[in-house]
Amino acid sequence: MQLLATEERIRVEPEREPAVFRRPRLEDGKAVQELIASCASLDDNSLYCNFLQCTHFADTCMLAEQGDKVVGWISAYRPPREPDTLFVWQVAVSPEARGRGIAGRLVVRLLESPTCRDVKRLRATITPSNTASWRLFGSIADSLDAPLNRQLWLDAEADFDGDHEAEFMITIGPFPSLAQSA
């Protein structure tokens, strides 16, 4: 099974220059930092964290670039106690590249990679007001014909002392592996 149907279901505007999807490298850390900073709904990470994601976690992260500019980013990892799960930490798309299906294609490319060969579930946390993420993960669940379950994970008051919205843990799956043989 391939998730290419997801790309067909996502509204995609024509690109003047096609996006190139690839694994991150150390030298991408600053561009990733700047991209995340341009996305108001995302929490900033330290630059050091972005360097770690671009190196230690490069196999479960991916970026999209157009020309010499990073326009999309997904950071994820496979929790050690849940090897069949891919936890998506952040998905970021630059404001000028939104509406072109880049976020969906980042998820697709990552799930189809050999690194995700045994992945049967996708997890992420989403705040109630992040409608773009709810739409993205809802469309992915639909494309996979897999259930999307959600439950409160971090409470706004009890866990964040009212300084941050609640975080809901979503789980999509189980679904058949989408990874290609390498």
N, C-alpha and C positions, 0 to 999 in steps of 0.2 A: 504494500500500500504506500502511496506517496501522497504528500500533502500539497502537491502542486495545485490541486483544486482550490486550496486556500487563496493562492495568488489570484485565481480567476474570480473569486467571490469578493475580494477586496477592491473597492473603488480605486482605480489607479489612473492618475492623470499622466499624459505622455511626458516623458522626460526629454529635455533638450540633450542631456548627456546621460547615458545609462549609468546606474549605480553599479559599482564593483563591490562584491562582498568578499571579505577575507578575514583571517585570524589577525588579532592585534599583535603588535610588537612593542618592545619597551619604548621606542621613540614615539609611539602613538599616545602615551599617557597624558601628555599636556593637552592634546587635541580632544581627547575624551573628557578631560576635566572641563575644558571650555564648553564642549557640547552639553554636558550635564548642567552646567551653570546657566545655559540658555533655556533650559526647560524648567519653568517655574514650579511645576508640580513635583519635581524630584528633589530629594534630599542630596545635598552636596556630600561628596566623599573627600577625604584628604587626597592630595596629589600622590602621596605615597601609596595609598590604597589603589588608585588608578594604575600606578606602575605595577603593583602586584597583580591586579586583574589582567593586565596586558602581558604578563609573563607567567606567573605561577598558575593562573587560571585561563590562559589563552585558549586551551582546547575546548573550553565551554563558554567562550565569549566570541563575539564576532562584531565587525564593524562594516559599515557601508560608506563608501567614499565616491564622490563625484569630482573628477579632476584631482586636485591635490587637497580637497577639503573633506574631512570626516563629517558626514551628514546623518549617520545612524549608528547606534551602539546597542548591543545587548550584552549584559553580564549575567552569568549564570554559573551554577556549580551543581555537582551531584553530591547530596548529603551522604557522608560515610555510612550512616545507618539505614539509608534508603537508596541503594545503588540503582534501582530501577526508576528513580525520580530525578527530574531536572528542575531545580529551583531557580526561577528567573528573579534576579535581584533588581535589575533596572533595564528598561527599554527607553532609549532616548532618540528623538528625531529632531533635527534642527528645524526651527520655525519655517525657513524657506523651502524645506523639502517635505513638509507635511502634506497629507492628502494624496500621496503617490504610492501608498502601500509598502513603504520601506519597513515599517515596524513588523508587519505580517511576514514579509519576506525574510527578515532577520530571524524570526522564530522558525520559519520553514527550513531555511538553510541550516540552522543549528540542529534541529531535530533530525534532519536527513544526513547529518555528518556521521562518520564512523565512530566518533566519540560518544554518540548517543545511541549506539547500536542496541543496547538493552533497556533503553528508556521506555517506560509504559505509562508514566504519569508526568504531568507538568504541574508545578506549584508556583505560586507567587502570592505576594500580599498587596492589597489595593485599599486605598482610603475610599470612603464613601463618595467623595466629590470628584474622584479621578475618572470621569466618564470616558475618556479616551482609552484607558486601560480596560475598563469594563467592556467596552465595545470590542477591543482587540482580542481579549481572551474569550469573550463570548463567540466571536466569529471563528476562532481557532477550535473551540469545543464543537461548534456546529460542523465545521469542515472535517473534523475527526470522527464525527458522529459519536462523541463521547460525552458523558455527563460532566457538568461543571457544578461542583459543590462549593459552598462557602460557609465559613464559620468565623465568628469573632476570634481574633488571635491576640491582639493587644488593645485594651480598652483605653479610650481617650483620657478618662479621669484616673482610673486605678493605675495604669501603667505610664501614662505621659503627664500626669498632674495637670491635665487640661491644656498642655502646650502643643499638642499635636493631635490630629484626627485619629480615630480608631483605625486599626489595620485589620482587614479581613483576609484570612488565609483562604485562597481558592485552590482547588484541586481539579484538574481535568484528567479524566481517565478512569479506568485503564483504557489504553488503545494499543493497537499493534505497532510494533517498531516501524519507524519510517526510514531508518538509516540505510544507506547504500553500503554494500560490501566494498571494502577497500583493497 
